Amino acid sequence: MEAAIDRIMHTYDLLANRTSAASAEAREKVTNYLNTLMEAGEKNTHRLTVCGLTYLRQLDGSVDPVKAGYTGL
């Protein structure tokens, strides 16, 4: 699981410039989320990585087109 978390955080940090405090908070949240997925039976590292990145992007609003700056014009 640690490899998946490291891969998630490396990729997530490349998406935008974040403070170390924000990065640490994101790592804690994604670790808790991945623990939940693993307890539910997910063992595939690649799938855990994708789910973790999706989770963090949903938290920061980058999946939402309005929050990402799309105005439709």
All heavy atoms as TSV, in Angstrom:
chain	resi	resn	atom	element	x	y	z
A	1	MET	N	N	0.819	-1.181	0.000
A	1	MET	CA	C	0.000	0.000	0.000
A	1	MET	C	C	0.870	1.255	0.000
A	1	MET	O	O	0.493	2.268	-0.587
A	1	MET	CB	C	-0.933	0.001	1.212
A	1	MET	CG	C	-1.846	1.202	1.203
A	1	MET	SD	S	-3.068	1.232	2.493
A	1	MET	CE	C	-2.216	2.152	3.737
A	2	GLU	N	N	2.010	1.191	0.624
A	2	GLU	CA	C	2.891	2.366	0.691
A	2	GLU	C	C	3.365	2.793	-0.697
A	2	GLU	O	O	3.498	3.981	-0.973
A	2	GLU	CB	C	4.088	2.068	1.603
A	2	GLU	CG	C	4.768	3.285	2.138
A	2	GLU	CD	C	3.864	4.197	2.970
A	2	GLU	OE1	O	3.053	3.701	3.748
A	2	GLU	OE2	O	3.981	5.425	2.803
A	3	ALA	N	N	3.579	1.816	-1.575
A	3	ALA	CA	C	3.984	2.145	-2.950
A	3	ALA	C	C	2.870	2.899	-3.669
A	3	ALA	O	O	3.137	3.860	-4.394
A	3	ALA	CB	C	4.333	0.867	-3.704
A	4	ALA	N	N	1.634	2.484	-3.452
A	4	ALA	CA	C	0.497	3.173	-4.077
A	4	ALA	C	C	0.382	4.595	-3.544
A	4	ALA	O	O	0.168	5.542	-4.312
A	4	ALA	CB	C	-0.794	2.397	-3.822
A	5	ILE	N	N	0.561	4.781	-2.256
A	5	ILE	CA	C	0.462	6.119	-1.656
A	5	ILE	C	C	1.570	7.023	-2.191
A	5	ILE	O	O	1.323	8.184	-2.539
A	5	ILE	CB	C	0.493	6.038	-0.124
A	5	ILE	CG1	C	-0.768	5.347	0.390
A	5	ILE	CG2	C	0.630	7.429	0.499
A	5	ILE	CD1	C	-0.756	5.030	1.855
A	6	ASP	N	N	2.788	6.493	-2.278
A	6	ASP	CA	C	3.896	7.290	-2.817
A	6	ASP	C	C	3.631	7.693	-4.267
A	6	ASP	O	O	3.875	8.836	-4.658
A	6	ASP	CB	C	5.209	6.512	-2.722
A	6	ASP	CG	C	5.704	6.379	-1.290
A	6	ASP	OD1	O	5.265	7.165	-0.421
A	6	ASP	OD2	O	6.515	5.475	-1.033
A	7	ARG	N	N	3.122	6.768	-5.068
A	7	ARG	CA	C	2.814	7.054	-6.461
A	7	ARG	C	C	1.699	8.099	-6.569
A	7	ARG	O	O	1.763	9.015	-7.382
A	7	ARG	CB	C	2.394	5.761	-7.160
A	7	ARG	CG	C	2.739	5.750	-8.613
A	7	ARG	CD	C	2.479	4.407	-9.271
A	7	ARG	NE	N	3.180	3.321	-8.612
A	7	ARG	CZ	C	2.693	2.084	-8.510
A	7	ARG	NH1	N	1.537	1.775	-9.014
A	7	ARG	NH2	N	3.386	1.145	-7.914
A	8	ILE	N	N	0.677	7.967	-5.730
A	8	ILE	CA	C	-0.433	8.923	-5.718
A	8	ILE	C	C	0.075	10.317	-5.385
A	8	ILE	O	O	-0.235	11.295	-6.073
A	8	ILE	CB	C	-1.511	8.496	-4.701
A	8	ILE	CG1	C	-2.237	7.245	-5.173
A	8	ILE	CG2	C	-2.505	9.632	-4.444
A	8	ILE	CD1	C	-3.053	6.574	-4.083
A	9	MET	N	N	0.857	10.426	-4.323
A	9	MET	CA	C	1.309	11.741	-3.874
A	9	MET	C	C	2.266	12.366	-4.883
A	9	MET	O	O	2.231	13.572	-5.101
A	9	MET	CB	C	1.954	11.637	-2.495
A	9	MET	CG	C	0.958	11.276	-1.391
A	9	MET	SD	S	-0.544	12.287	-1.386
A	9	MET	CE	C	0.116	13.907	-1.151
A	10	HIS	N	N	3.110	11.563	-5.497
A	10	HIS	CA	C	4.025	12.094	-6.520
A	10	HIS	C	C	3.227	12.680	-7.682
A	10	HIS	O	O	3.484	13.807	-8.119
A	10	HIS	CB	C	4.973	11.007	-7.004
A	10	HIS	CG	C	5.879	11.455	-8.100
A	10	HIS	ND1	N	6.914	12.337	-7.890
A	10	HIS	CD2	C	5.883	11.170	-9.420
A	10	HIS	CE1	C	7.514	12.574	-9.043
A	10	HIS	NE2	N	6.901	11.869	-9.988
A	11	THR	N	N	2.258	11.932	-8.163
A	11	THR	CA	C	1.430	12.390	-9.281
A	11	THR	C	C	0.592	13.593	-8.885
A	11	THR	O	O	0.489	14.572	-9.632
A	11	THR	CB	C	0.521	11.249	-9.775
A	11	THR	OG1	O	1.336	10.123	-10.097
A	11	THR	CG2	C	-0.285	11.671	-10.982
A	12	TYR	N	N	0.000	13.549	-7.713
A	12	TYR	CA	C	-0.862	14.636	-7.240
A	12	TYR	C	C	-0.069	15.933	-7.071
A	12	TYR	O	O	-0.550	17.005	-7.423
A	12	TYR	CB	C	-1.512	14.223	-5.919
A	12	TYR	CG	C	-2.559	15.173	-5.399
A	12	TYR	CD1	C	-3.744	15.394	-6.089
A	12	TYR	CD2	C	-2.373	15.837	-4.195
A	12	TYR	CE1	C	-4.708	16.253	-5.606
A	12	TYR	CE2	C	-3.338	16.692	-3.699
A	12	TYR	CZ	C	-4.502	16.892	-4.404
A	12	TYR	OH	O	-5.456	17.748	-3.914
A	13	ASP	N	N	1.149	15.825	-6.592
A	13	ASP	CA	C	1.995	17.012	-6.428
A	13	ASP	C	C	2.412	17.601	-7.781
A	13	ASP	O	O	2.657	18.793	-7.884
A	13	ASP	CB	C	3.227	16.694	-5.581
A	13	ASP	CG	C	2.879	16.498	-4.105
A	13	ASP	OD1	O	1.812	16.990	-3.677
A	13	ASP	OD2	O	3.661	15.848	-3.392
A	14	LEU	N	N	2.476	16.773	-8.818
A	14	LEU	CA	C	2.799	17.273	-10.157
A	14	LEU	C	C	1.636	18.049	-10.774
A	14	LEU	O	O	1.848	18.912	-11.619
A	14	LEU	CB	C	3.178	16.114	-11.086
A	14	LEU	CG	C	4.508	15.428	-10.814
A	14	LEU	CD1	C	4.659	14.219	-11.729
A	14	LEU	CD2	C	5.668	16.387	-11.002
A	15	LEU	N	N	0.415	17.741	-10.359
A	15	LEU	CA	C	-0.762	18.395	-10.932
A	15	LEU	C	C	-0.850	19.870	-10.565
A	15	LEU	O	O	-1.327	20.681	-11.346
A	15	LEU	CB	C	-2.044	17.686	-10.483
A	15	LEU	CG	C	-2.230	16.271	-11.026
A	15	LEU	CD1	C	-3.448	15.618	-10.380
A	15	LEU	CD2	C	-2.387	16.297	-12.533
A	16	ALA	N	N	-0.431	20.210	-9.355
A	16	ALA	CA	C	-0.488	21.609	-8.921
A	16	ALA	C	C	0.536	21.820	-7.811
A	16	ALA	O	O	0.901	20.892	-7.099
A	16	ALA	CB	C	-1.875	21.958	-8.414
A	17	ASN	N	N	0.967	23.052	-7.681
A	17	ASN	CA	C	1.932	23.403	-6.650
A	17	ASN	C	C	1.206	23.602	-5.327
A	17	ASN	O	O	0.404	24.511	-5.188
A	17	ASN	CB	C	2.678	24.673	-7.067
A	17	ASN	CG	C	3.913	24.888	-6.242
A	17	ASN	OD1	O	4.281	24.045	-5.428
A	17	ASN	ND2	N	4.548	26.013	-6.448
A	18	ARG	N	N	1.472	22.742	-4.368
A	18	ARG	CA	C	0.815	22.803	-3.065
A	18	ARG	C	C	1.841	22.989	-1.960
A	18	ARG	O	O	2.989	22.619	-2.111
A	18	ARG	CB	C	0.021	21.526	-2.808
A	18	ARG	CG	C	-1.186	21.388	-3.706
A	18	ARG	CD	C	-1.767	19.992	-3.614
A	18	ARG	NE	N	-2.937	19.812	-4.426
A	18	ARG	CZ	C	-2.956	19.779	-5.749
A	18	ARG	NH1	N	-1.854	19.940	-6.418
A	18	ARG	NH2	N	-4.069	19.593	-6.419
A	19	THR	N	N	1.395	23.550	-0.856
A	19	THR	CA	C	2.284	23.698	0.292
A	19	THR	C	C	2.557	22.333	0.899
A	19	THR	O	O	1.811	21.374	0.661
A	19	THR	CB	C	1.651	24.616	1.360
A	19	THR	OG1	O	0.474	23.975	1.871
A	19	THR	CG2	C	1.313	25.985	0.790
A	20	SER	N	N	3.579	22.253	1.698
A	20	SER	CA	C	3.904	20.976	2.340
A	20	SER	C	C	2.808	20.570	3.323
A	20	SER	O	O	2.538	19.383	3.500
A	20	SER	CB	C	5.257	21.043	3.027
A	20	SER	OG	O	5.277	22.048	4.007
A	21	ALA	N	N	2.167	21.548	3.959
A	21	ALA	CA	C	1.075	21.243	4.882
A	21	ALA	C	C	-0.121	20.655	4.131
A	21	ALA	O	O	-0.739	19.685	4.583
A	21	ALA	CB	C	0.656	22.490	5.643
A	22	ALA	N	N	-0.438	21.241	2.977
A	22	ALA	CA	C	-1.545	20.725	2.171
A	22	ALA	C	C	-1.225	19.328	1.645
A	22	ALA	O	O	-2.095	18.456	1.592
A	22	ALA	CB	C	-1.843	21.666	1.021
A	23	SER	N	N	0.014	19.097	1.281
A	23	SER	CA	C	0.432	17.790	0.800
A	23	SER	C	C	0.361	16.745	1.911
A	23	SER	O	O	-0.078	15.615	1.694
A	23	SER	CB	C	1.843	17.872	0.234
A	23	SER	OG	O	2.214	16.662	-0.356
A	24	ALA	N	N	0.766	17.122	3.112
A	24	ALA	CA	C	0.706	16.212	4.259
A	24	ALA	C	C	-0.746	15.868	4.604
A	24	ALA	O	O	-1.068	14.716	4.918
A	24	ALA	CB	C	1.405	16.821	5.470
A	25	GLU	N	N	-1.612	16.860	4.530
A	25	GLU	CA	C	-3.034	16.629	4.804
A	25	GLU	C	C	-3.637	15.693	3.749
A	25	GLU	O	O	-4.400	14.783	4.077
A	25	GLU	CB	C	-3.793	17.950	4.820
A	25	GLU	CG	C	-5.270	17.801	5.128
A	25	GLU	CD	C	-6.002	19.123	5.108
A	25	GLU	OE1	O	-5.352	20.187	5.098
A	25	GLU	OE2	O	-7.250	19.084	5.099
A	26	ALA	N	N	-3.271	15.904	2.496
A	26	ALA	CA	C	-3.758	15.045	1.414
A	26	ALA	C	C	-3.263	13.617	1.600
A	26	ALA	O	O	-4.008	12.656	1.384
A	26	ALA	CB	C	-3.306	15.596	0.070
A	27	ARG	N	N	-2.002	13.459	2.015
A	27	ARG	CA	C	-1.449	12.120	2.244
A	27	ARG	C	C	-2.219	11.399	3.350
A	27	ARG	O	O	-2.537	10.217	3.229
A	27	ARG	CB	C	0.032	12.198	2.605
A	27	ARG	CG	C	0.656	10.837	2.881
A	27	ARG	CD	C	2.125	10.952	3.223
A	27	ARG	NE	N	2.969	10.995	2.062
A	27	ARG	CZ	C	3.409	9.921	1.405
A	27	ARG	NH1	N	3.061	8.726	1.794
A	27	ARG	NH2	N	4.189	10.041	0.364
A	28	GLU	N	N	-2.544	12.109	4.406
A	28	GLU	CA	C	-3.293	11.508	5.510
A	28	GLU	C	C	-4.685	11.069	5.042
A	28	GLU	O	O	-5.133	9.961	5.345
A	28	GLU	CB	C	-3.420	12.508	6.661
A	28	GLU	CG	C	-4.143	11.951	7.865
A	28	GLU	CD	C	-4.249	12.959	8.987
A	28	GLU	OE1	O	-3.434	13.896	9.031
A	28	GLU	OE2	O	-5.166	12.805	9.807
A	29	LYS	N	N	-5.354	11.930	4.278
A	29	LYS	CA	C	-6.693	11.601	3.790
A	29	LYS	C	C	-6.675	10.415	2.846
A	29	LYS	O	O	-7.515	9.519	2.944
A	29	LYS	CB	C	-7.312	12.815	3.092
A	29	LYS	CG	C	-7.738	13.901	4.044
A	29	LYS	CD	C	-8.338	15.068	3.305
A	29	LYS	CE	C	-8.762	16.166	4.267
A	29	LYS	NZ	N	-9.369	17.301	3.548
A	30	VAL	N	N	-5.724	10.401	1.922
A	30	VAL	CA	C	-5.679	9.296	0.968
A	30	VAL	C	C	-5.264	7.994	1.650
A	30	VAL	O	O	-5.731	6.916	1.272
A	30	VAL	CB	C	-4.794	9.630	-0.253
A	30	VAL	CG1	C	-3.317	9.452	0.032
A	30	VAL	CG2	C	-5.209	8.812	-1.451
A	31	THR	N	N	-4.434	8.064	2.668
A	31	THR	CA	C	-4.062	6.862	3.414
A	31	THR	C	C	-5.284	6.260	4.092
A	31	THR	O	O	-5.504	5.042	4.027
A	31	THR	CB	C	-2.976	7.192	4.456
A	31	THR	OG1	O	-1.823	7.690	3.779
A	31	THR	CG2	C	-2.592	5.964	5.261
A	32	ASN	N	N	-6.091	7.098	4.725
A	32	ASN	CA	C	-7.315	6.607	5.364
A	32	ASN	C	C	-8.271	6.006	4.331
A	32	ASN	O	O	-8.881	4.963	4.568
A	32	ASN	CB	C	-8.019	7.735	6.128
A	32	ASN	CG	C	-7.230	8.180	7.335
A	32	ASN	OD1	O	-6.436	7.429	7.892
A	32	ASN	ND2	N	-7.427	9.413	7.744
A	33	TYR	N	N	-8.378	6.664	3.186
A	33	TYR	CA	C	-9.252	6.175	2.123
A	33	TYR	C	C	-8.773	4.822	1.594
A	33	TYR	O	O	-9.571	3.894	1.423
A	33	TYR	CB	C	-9.322	7.212	0.998
A	33	TYR	CG	C	-10.214	6.814	-0.141
A	33	TYR	CD1	C	-11.586	6.741	0.018
A	33	TYR	CD2	C	-9.674	6.501	-1.385
A	33	TYR	CE1	C	-12.409	6.372	-1.035
A	33	TYR	CE2	C	-10.484	6.139	-2.442
A	33	TYR	CZ	C	-11.853	6.076	-2.260
A	33	TYR	OH	O	-12.659	5.708	-3.298
A	34	LEU	N	N	-7.478	4.695	1.355
A	34	LEU	CA	C	-6.950	3.425	0.849
A	34	LEU	C	C	-7.080	2.314	1.882
A	34	LEU	O	O	-7.309	1.158	1.516
A	34	LEU	CB	C	-5.495	3.574	0.416
A	34	LEU	CG	C	-5.249	4.416	-0.834
A	34	LEU	CD1	C	-3.783	4.351	-1.233
A	34	LEU	CD2	C	-6.125	4.004	-1.983
A	35	ASN	N	N	-6.941	2.648	3.159
A	35	ASN	CA	C	-7.163	1.643	4.199
A	35	ASN	C	C	-8.586	1.110	4.132
A	35	ASN	O	O	-8.810	-0.097	4.284
A	35	ASN	CB	C	-6.884	2.228	5.590
A	35	ASN	CG	C	-5.414	2.271	5.906
A	35	ASN	OD1	O	-4.640	1.454	5.436
A	35	ASN	ND2	N	-5.022	3.237	6.712
A	36	THR	N	N	-9.539	2.000	3.908
A	36	THR	CA	C	-10.940	1.585	3.777
A	36	THR	C	C	-11.119	0.652	2.579
A	36	THR	O	O	-11.797	-0.378	2.679
A	36	THR	CB	C	-11.859	2.817	3.610
A	36	THR	OG1	O	-11.684	3.674	4.743
A	36	THR	CG2	C	-13.315	2.417	3.496
A	37	LEU	N	N	-10.508	1.016	1.448
A	37	LEU	CA	C	-10.605	0.170	0.259
A	37	LEU	C	C	-9.960	-1.199	0.483
A	37	LEU	O	O	-10.501	-2.223	0.056
A	37	LEU	CB	C	-9.948	0.853	-0.942
A	37	LEU	CG	C	-10.641	2.097	-1.490
A	37	LEU	CD1	C	-9.823	2.683	-2.645
A	37	LEU	CD2	C	-12.051	1.781	-1.942
A	38	MET	N	N	-8.833	-1.220	1.160
A	38	MET	CA	C	-8.144	-2.479	1.414
A	38	MET	C	C	-8.936	-3.360	2.376
A	38	MET	O	O	-8.985	-4.575	2.211
A	38	MET	CB	C	-6.727	-2.232	1.924
A	38	MET	CG	C	-5.824	-1.693	0.832
A	38	MET	SD	S	-4.119	-1.552	1.331
A	38	MET	CE	C	-3.675	-3.285	1.423
A	39	GLU	N	N	-9.558	-2.736	3.369
A	39	GLU	CA	C	-10.400	-3.502	4.286
A	39	GLU	C	C	-11.598	-4.097	3.561
A	39	GLU	O	O	-12.116	-5.140	3.960
A	39	GLU	CB	C	-10.865	-2.625	5.441
A	39	GLU	CG	C	-9.774	-2.283	6.418
A	39	GLU	CD	C	-10.190	-1.248	7.446
A	39	GLU	OE1	O	-11.360	-0.798	7.439
A	39	GLU	OE2	O	-9.331	-0.867	8.272
A	40	ALA	N	N	-12.041	-3.431	2.497
A	40	ALA	CA	C	-13.166	-3.926	1.695
A	40	ALA	C	C	-12.722	-5.021	0.721
A	40	ALA	O	O	-13.554	-5.616	0.057
A	40	ALA	CB	C	-13.815	-2.777	0.936
A	41	GLY	N	N	-11.407	-5.252	0.613
A	41	GLY	CA	C	-10.918	-6.356	-0.192
A	41	GLY	C	C	-10.089	-5.993	-1.414
A	41	GLY	O	O	-9.613	-6.878	-2.117
A	42	GLU	N	N	-9.910	-4.715	-1.680
A	42	GLU	CA	C	-9.112	-4.307	-2.853
A	42	GLU	C	C	-7.621	-4.490	-2.557
A	42	GLU	O	O	-7.117	-3.973	-1.573
A	42	GLU	CB	C	-9.398	-2.850	-3.225
A	42	GLU	CG	C	-8.696	-2.385	-4.480
A	42	GLU	CD	C	-9.073	-3.203	-5.694
A	42	GLU	OE1	O	-10.266	-3.214	-6.058
A	42	GLU	OE2	O	-8.165	-3.838	-6.266
A	43	LYS	N	N	-6.929	-5.232	-3.419
A	43	LYS	CA	C	-5.498	-5.494	-3.219
A	43	LYS	C	C	-4.643	-5.036	-4.391
A	43	LYS	O	O	-3.430	-4.971	-4.284
A	43	LYS	CB	C	-5.252	-6.994	-2.994
A	43	LYS	CG	C	-6.005	-7.573	-1.822
A	43	LYS	CD	C	-5.517	-7.010	-0.517
A	43	LYS	CE	C	-6.256	-7.660	0.637
A	43	LYS	NZ	N	-6.458	-6.790	1.752
A	44	ASN	N	N	-5.249	-4.709	-5.526
A	44	ASN	CA	C	-4.522	-4.333	-6.721
A	44	ASN	C	C	-3.916	-2.939	-6.549
A	44	ASN	O	O	-4.634	-1.952	-6.394
A	44	ASN	CB	C	-5.486	-4.364	-7.922
A	44	ASN	CG	C	-4.794	-4.097	-9.229
A	44	ASN	OD1	O	-3.966	-3.190	-9.345
A	44	ASN	ND2	N	-5.141	-4.877	-10.232
A	45	THR	N	N	-2.595	-2.847	-6.596
A	45	THR	CA	C	-1.890	-1.587	-6.372
A	45	THR	C	C	-2.249	-0.545	-7.429
A	45	THR	O	O	-2.428	0.625	-7.106
A	45	THR	CB	C	-0.366	-1.819	-6.372
A	45	THR	OG1	O	-0.058	-2.821	-5.410
A	45	THR	CG2	C	0.376	-0.555	-6.023
A	46	HIS	N	N	-2.365	-0.967	-8.683
A	46	HIS	CA	C	-2.713	-0.020	-9.751
A	46	HIS	C	C	-4.104	0.561	-9.515
A	46	HIS	O	O	-4.308	1.765	-9.626
A	46	HIS	CB	C	-2.642	-0.697	-11.116
A	46	HIS	CG	C	-3.038	0.195	-12.247
A	46	HIS	ND1	N	-2.280	1.278	-12.642
A	46	HIS	CD2	C	-4.130	0.196	-13.039
A	46	HIS	CE1	C	-2.887	1.908	-13.629
A	46	HIS	NE2	N	-4.016	1.261	-13.893
A	47	ARG	N	N	-5.055	-0.287	-9.171
A	47	ARG	CA	C	-6.418	0.181	-8.926
A	47	ARG	C	C	-6.461	1.099	-7.708
A	47	ARG	O	O	-7.166	2.106	-7.716
A	47	ARG	CB	C	-7.353	-1.007	-8.752
A	47	ARG	CG	C	-8.791	-0.607	-8.614
A	47	ARG	CD	C	-9.711	-1.775	-8.970
A	47	ARG	NE	N	-11.067	-1.474	-8.646
A	47	ARG	CZ	C	-11.890	-0.743	-9.392
A	47	ARG	NH1	N	-11.440	-0.241	-10.508
A	47	ARG	NH2	N	-13.122	-0.522	-9.033
A	48	LEU	N	N	-5.722	0.765	-6.664
A	48	LEU	CA	C	-5.661	1.630	-5.480
A	48	LEU	C	C	-5.097	3.004	-5.845
A	48	LEU	O	O	-5.568	4.035	-5.355
A	48	LEU	CB	C	-4.815	0.988	-4.385
A	48	LEU	CG	C	-5.422	-0.223	-3.679
A	48	LEU	CD1	C	-4.372	-0.905	-2.809
A	48	LEU	CD2	C	-6.630	0.179	-2.857
A	49	THR	N	N	-4.098	3.025	-6.712
A	49	THR	CA	C	-3.499	4.292	-7.141
A	49	THR	C	C	-4.509	5.149	-7.888
A	49	THR	O	O	-4.665	6.339	-7.596
A	49	THR	CB	C	-2.269	4.027	-8.031
A	49	THR	OG1	O	-1.321	3.237	-7.300
A	49	THR	CG2	C	-1.607	5.318	-8.466
A	50	VAL	N	N	-5.216	4.556	-8.830
A	50	VAL	CA	C	-6.214	5.298	-9.604
A	50	VAL	C	C	-7.335	5.799	-8.688
A	50	VAL	O	O	-7.754	6.959	-8.782
A	50	VAL	CB	C	-6.769	4.423	-10.752
A	50	VAL	CG1	C	-7.954	5.098	-11.427
A	50	VAL	CG2	C	-5.679	4.120	-11.756
A	51	CYS	N	N	-7.809	4.950	-7.804
A	51	CYS	CA	C	-8.880	5.349	-6.879
A	51	CYS	C	C	-8.417	6.465	-5.955
A	51	CYS	O	O	-9.167	7.406	-5.670
A	51	CYS	CB	C	-9.355	4.153	-6.057
A	51	CYS	SG	S	-10.263	2.927	-7.006
A	52	GLY	N	N	-7.187	6.398	-5.486
A	52	GLY	CA	C	-6.649	7.429	-4.606
A	52	GLY	C	C	-6.521	8.774	-5.308
A	52	GLY	O	O	-6.866	9.819	-4.746
A	53	LEU	N	N	-6.046	8.764	-6.544
A	53	LEU	CA	C	-5.942	10.020	-7.311
A	53	LEU	C	C	-7.325	10.614	-7.588
A	53	LEU	O	O	-7.524	11.820	-7.469
A	53	LEU	CB	C	-5.210	9.784	-8.627
A	53	LEU	CG	C	-3.700	9.710	-8.524
A	53	LEU	CD1	C	-3.096	9.233	-9.836
A	53	LEU	CD2	C	-3.131	11.052	-8.133
A	54	THR	N	N	-8.256	9.762	-7.932
A	54	THR	CA	C	-9.623	10.228	-8.173
A	54	THR	C	C	-10.205	10.833	-6.911
A	54	THR	O	O	-10.841	11.893	-6.946
A	54	THR	CB	C	-10.504	9.061	-8.664
A	54	THR	OG1	O	-9.929	8.511	-9.846
A	54	THR	CG2	C	-11.918	9.520	-8.944
A	55	TYR	N	N	-9.976	10.189	-5.791
A	55	TYR	CA	C	-10.467	10.685	-4.506
A	55	TYR	C	C	-9.899	12.070	-4.186
A	55	TYR	O	O	-10.639	12.987	-3.825
A	55	TYR	CB	C	-10.101	9.682	-3.407
A	55	TYR	CG	C	-10.396	10.144	-2.014
A	55	TYR	CD1	C	-11.700	10.203	-1.541
A	55	TYR	CD2	C	-9.361	10.514	-1.141
A	55	TYR	CE1	C	-11.970	10.623	-0.252
A	55	TYR	CE2	C	-9.628	10.929	0.137
A	55	TYR	CZ	C	-10.932	10.982	0.583
A	55	TYR	OH	O	-11.200	11.402	1.855
A	56	LEU	N	N	-8.600	12.248	-4.346
A	56	LEU	CA	C	-7.990	13.549	-4.048
A	56	LEU	C	C	-8.470	14.638	-5.005
A	56	LEU	O	O	-8.700	15.775	-4.591
A	56	LEU	CB	C	-6.460	13.441	-4.101
A	56	LEU	CG	C	-5.809	12.681	-2.960
A	56	LEU	CD1	C	-4.306	12.604	-3.161
A	56	LEU	CD2	C	-6.140	13.315	-1.614
A	57	ARG	N	N	-8.644	14.299	-6.269
A	57	ARG	CA	C	-9.141	15.291	-7.227
A	57	ARG	C	C	-10.574	15.686	-6.911
A	57	ARG	O	O	-10.961	16.828	-7.108
A	57	ARG	CB	C	-9.010	14.762	-8.649
A	57	ARG	CG	C	-7.524	14.656	-9.043
A	57	ARG	CD	C	-7.309	14.437	-10.492
A	57	ARG	NE	N	-7.736	15.628	-11.209
A	57	ARG	CZ	C	-8.245	15.596	-12.426
A	57	ARG	NH1	N	-8.401	14.462	-13.056
A	57	ARG	NH2	N	-8.598	16.707	-13.027
A	58	GLN	N	N	-11.366	14.758	-6.413
A	58	GLN	CA	C	-12.733	15.096	-6.014
A	58	GLN	C	C	-12.712	16.001	-4.792
A	58	GLN	O	O	-13.513	16.926	-4.685
A	58	GLN	CB	C	-13.544	13.840	-5.724
A	58	GLN	CG	C	-13.944	13.087	-6.964
A	58	GLN	CD	C	-14.644	11.786	-6.651
A	58	GLN	OE1	O	-14.535	11.247	-5.556
A	58	GLN	NE2	N	-15.360	11.258	-7.634
A	59	LEU	N	N	-11.804	15.737	-3.868
A	59	LEU	CA	C	-11.708	16.576	-2.661
A	59	LEU	C	C	-11.327	18.009	-2.985
A	59	LEU	O	O	-11.874	18.950	-2.409
A	59	LEU	CB	C	-10.678	15.998	-1.681
A	59	LEU	CG	C	-11.093	14.784	-0.884
A	59	LEU	CD1	C	-9.943	14.352	0.026
A	59	LEU	CD2	C	-12.340	15.043	-0.064
A	60	ASP	N	N	-10.387	18.186	-3.900
A	60	ASP	CA	C	-9.937	19.551	-4.197
A	60	ASP	C	C	-10.778	20.247	-5.260
A	60	ASP	O	O	-10.564	21.418	-5.562
A	60	ASP	CB	C	-8.456	19.611	-4.541
A	60	ASP	CG	C	-8.095	19.022	-5.896
A	60	ASP	OD1	O	-8.993	18.727	-6.701
A	60	ASP	OD2	O	-6.895	18.867	-6.143
A	61	GLY	N	N	-11.754	19.539	-5.828
A	61	GLY	CA	C	-12.670	20.153	-6.775
A	61	GLY	C	C	-12.171	20.223	-8.195
A	61	GLY	O	O	-12.821	20.826	-9.044
A	62	SER	N	N	-11.036	19.616	-8.505
A	62	SER	CA	C	-10.500	19.720	-9.863
A	62	SER	C	C	-11.273	18.871	-10.862
A	62	SER	O	O	-11.083	19.021	-12.061
A	62	SER	CB	C	-9.016	19.369	-9.888
A	62	SER	OG	O	-8.807	18.060	-9.436
A	63	VAL	N	N	-12.167	18.011	-10.403
A	63	VAL	CA	C	-13.004	17.224	-11.296
A	63	VAL	C	C	-14.235	18.038	-11.704
A	63	VAL	O	O	-14.793	17.851	-12.770
A	63	VAL	CB	C	-13.433	15.903	-10.621
A	63	VAL	CG1	C	-14.368	15.111	-11.501
A	63	VAL	CG2	C	-12.212	15.070	-10.283
A	64	ASP	N	N	-14.630	18.980	-10.871
A	64	ASP	CA	C	-15.787	19.820	-11.133
A	64	ASP	C	C	-15.417	20.887	-12.165
A	64	ASP	O	O	-14.530	21.701	-11.918
A	64	ASP	CB	C	-16.242	20.480	-9.830
A	64	ASP	CG	C	-17.495	21.316	-9.982
A	64	ASP	OD1	O	-18.080	21.341	-11.073
A	64	ASP	OD2	O	-17.896	21.940	-8.985
A	65	PRO	N	N	-16.074	20.910	-13.331
A	65	PRO	CA	C	-15.694	21.875	-14.361
A	65	PRO	C	C	-15.849	23.336	-13.932
A	65	PRO	O	O	-15.074	24.192	-14.339
A	65	PRO	CB	C	-16.623	21.560	-15.538
A	65	PRO	CG	C	-17.474	20.433	-15.131
A	65	PRO	CD	C	-17.134	20.028	-13.747
A	66	VAL	N	N	-16.834	23.636	-13.109
A	66	VAL	CA	C	-17.033	25.016	-12.659
A	66	VAL	C	C	-15.893	25.446	-11.739
A	66	VAL	O	O	-15.316	26.525	-11.893
A	66	VAL	CB	C	-18.401	25.175	-11.962
A	66	VAL	CG1	C	-18.547	26.571	-11.368
A	66	VAL	CG2	C	-19.530	24.882	-12.930
A	67	LYS	N	N	-15.522	24.578	-10.789
A	67	LYS	CA	C	-14.413	24.899	-9.887
A	67	LYS	C	C	-13.083	24.937	-10.626
A	67	LYS	O	O	-12.161	25.630	-10.220
A	67	LYS	CB	C	-14.350	23.893	-8.746
A	67	LYS	CG	C	-15.462	24.048	-7.733
A	67	LYS	CD	C	-15.310	23.062	-6.611
A	67	LYS	CE	C	-16.432	23.201	-5.603
A	67	LYS	NZ	N	-16.342	22.198	-4.537
A	68	ALA	N	N	-12.976	24.181	-11.707
A	68	ALA	CA	C	-11.743	24.161	-12.487
A	68	ALA	C	C	-11.632	25.361	-13.412
A	68	ALA	O	O	-10.619	25.553	-14.062
A	68	ALA	CB	C	-11.660	22.865	-13.291
A	69	GLY	N	N	-12.687	26.187	-13.474
A	69	GLY	CA	C	-12.602	27.416	-14.246
A	69	GLY	C	C	-13.374	27.413	-15.548
A	69	GLY	O	O	-13.350	28.402	-16.272
A	70	TYR	N	N	-14.074	26.337	-15.862
A	70	TYR	CA	C	-14.846	26.294	-17.100
A	70	TYR	C	C	-16.122	27.108	-16.921
A	70	TYR	O	O	-16.889	26.868	-16.008
A	70	TYR	CB	C	-15.191	24.843	-17.474
A	70	TYR	CG	C	-16.013	24.747	-18.722
A	70	TYR	CD1	C	-15.452	25.000	-19.971
A	70	TYR	CD2	C	-17.357	24.410	-18.667
A	70	TYR	CE1	C	-16.205	24.926	-21.122
A	70	TYR	CE2	C	-18.118	24.315	-19.813
A	70	TYR	CZ	C	-17.542	24.569	-21.045
A	70	TYR	OH	O	-18.274	24.489	-22.184
A	71	THR	N	N	-16.353	28.070	-17.808
A	71	THR	CA	C	-17.530	28.924	-17.689
A	71	THR	C	C	-18.581	28.596	-18.737
A	71	THR	O	O	-19.705	29.065	-18.638
A	71	THR	CB	C	-17.146	30.413	-17.857
A	71	THR	OG1	O	-16.594	30.591	-19.157
A	71	THR	CG2	C	-16.166	30.842	-16.791
A	72	GLY	N	N	-18.226	27.814	-19.739
A	72	GLY	CA	C	-19.164	27.466	-20.780
A	72	GLY	C	C	-19.253	28.492	-21.880
A	72	GLY	O	O	-20.058	28.394	-22.792
A	73	LEU	N	N	-18.415	29.513	-21.797
A	73	LEU	CA	C	-18.426	30.555	-22.822
A	73	LEU	C	C	-17.318	30.366	-23.822
A	73	LEU	O	O	-16.300	29.915	-23.608
A	73	LEU	CB	C	-18.296	31.936	-22.181
A	73	LEU	CG	C	-19.419	32.298	-21.224
A	73	LEU	CD1	C	-19.111	33.645	-20.583
A	73	LEU	CD2	C	-20.744	32.360	-21.948
